[in-house]
Amino acid sequence: MSVASAVSPDSPAAASSPPPPPARAGTPRLKQQPASGNALAPGAPSGERGGDRDRRSNRPPTIDPLSDRATQALIRRVLCSQQSGDKGRDVQTPIDELLPPLTSRNDVDLQLYAFLAIILREFVQSWYGKITTDEAFLAEIIHTIAHCTRALEQRLRKLDLESLVFNEIPEVIDKHISMQPPLVVDPREAFHALWPLPFLSPVPHPEDAPGSTSEQLENEAVYRQLLVQAVLAVLLPTEDLENPCLTALVGQIFSELIIGNLIGNKTTQPWLLFECICILARVIEEKKDRTAQRIVSGPHTHSAEGPPKQRYNWSVQGLFLWIIQLVFIFITSIRLLAGAIAMSTSLPPRRVIEDPDRPERNQATIEDQHHEAPAAAKVPILEFSAWRCVGNLVEIHTRMPWLGGILSLMQLGATRGPGRVAGLNSTLDRLLSRQIQSLFSPVHLSPALRSLRGVLFPNNAPGTPSLFPPSSDAELRALRRRAASSLLGLVPRGVARVYLCGRLASSSPPTPAGPSSSGPGPGDKQDKDADAMVDEVEGLLMVLGDDYCNKHLLYSVLELILLRLMPELSEKGVVELWDERLG
């Protein structure tokens, strides 16, 4: 997409308000928490017991800042201050009646309004409240953002999410993986030559040209402004576009606070990506330990010492229970497989989502489905770029070419071979498509937004950062090695040994037996194998080692998503779009 992205002239829906959202889900009920005082410590002085007991019994209970009650209080305090004159809990008007709907679901709106309340309180009210006490401008910002979110939701309903997430975005990531840093050529120059993005030029080289970095950042800031202005021109109604103060403020919030701060400054930093890998691996490992503890100890056994360090010893009773578990797992798997096959026969075929604004395009697509592939370039699930991207990421064709060849042959036989078992709109293809679409259910969106708010804004406010960039290259290398070790811990030991250092293990000399041997012991060999495996994983993480290359990737993914949501951006420039909307 060019910098001057645009909107199609044959899309009249861009200038009009989007259709009203469908029926919204019920407002989530608040969980009432019983008020209970804190008990007096046994060692407290006797003279303070009576007063302390009275004071502590009158203390309100601690409320989780992520709970529905605290979230609604935050929204009312920041976004509904004009309507919150009546403090009676029993007569308070529901939030969905005070504020315009952002989406078609109340639970999602609650989390989005919490984000909006924090951002407006910290970055708008902090300076706007010093100028005037008028809150009409804040309400106008809320209505403008609500209009944009409803328009985005309508466009999202027409989007083929499974193809976007598992085929188109992995194809962009695969380009990033394939362009590994060479030995002689500068990786930044190679990236920009093979994947040119005008707003990321000139390639920054602080040691050679000190002004190249500042020039590139200026071009990037201008690009963000143009990108946001194009999106606003597509989504906003005409009366809001005629308000330059409103569009300038909303544009700054999206271009600098969201896109610039998250993509330009934080998400592209290698050290932050390595820290995220360590945190994610630790969370997964803790979850696995808790699951293993429940399986071994039983649901009614609680241990204060944490998960067991060693496996329990084998016995006849344990072997019998293990066999029973395998039988139950086998029977359950057969039942699930039979049910899935029976259900897949009644699933509708995968087809292009119709666009009500372009009926002639829908008719052409329906006719194409009877003769050739659909116009939206539908491909079978097994031919998605996500599988090739994962294979290139773990270097399967380099480390185990025989395994990569077998998998490619199986994929070709299933999708193009006799019977086309996994071909487009086959029984297996429709079943896989249904499972993938279940991942994008709106039910998962509200908990995800709630967890994200807890990470970004602890206690519903910008918290003190706990992650800091390394102060030297040595600390960065240590962090990358820690991330590699964390990832390696998630892989079964035998699989990692065969895949990552099988040649090292096969070429190592046998360990001499006997107590008098002077050669390395088994422990030394295991340490060497572990270090070799960590080295191999660390080499795989080098794909995230340059912030400029990461910026190429993230901006390309952002452009792809916006183009799929708003195809108009590829047909006209920003100036032409604004002239068309404002006359």
Secondary structure by P-SEA (a helix, b strand, c coil): cccbbbbbcccccccccccccccccccbbbbbbbbbbbcccccccccaaaaaaaaaaacccccccccaaaaaaaaaaccccccccccccccccccccccccccccaaaaaaaaaaaaaaaacccccccccccccaaaaaaaaaaaaaaaaaaaaaaaacaaaaaaccaaaaaaaaaaaccccccccaaaaaaaaccccccccccccccccaaaaaaaaaaaaaaaaaaaaaaaacccccccccaaaaaaaaaaaaccccccccccccccaaaaaaaaaaaaaaaaaaaaaaaaaaaaccccccccccccccccccaaaaaaaaaaaaaaaaaaaaaaaaaaaaaaaccccccccccccaaaaaaaaaaaaccccccccccccccaaaaaaaaaaccccccaaaaaaaaaaaaaaccccccccccccaaaaaaaaaaaaaacccaaaaaaaaaaaaaccccccccccccccccaaaaaaaaaaaaaaaaaaccaaaaaacccaaaaaaccccccccccccccaaaaaaaaaaaaaaaaaaaacccccaaaaaaaaaaaaaaaaaaaccccccccaaaaaaaaac
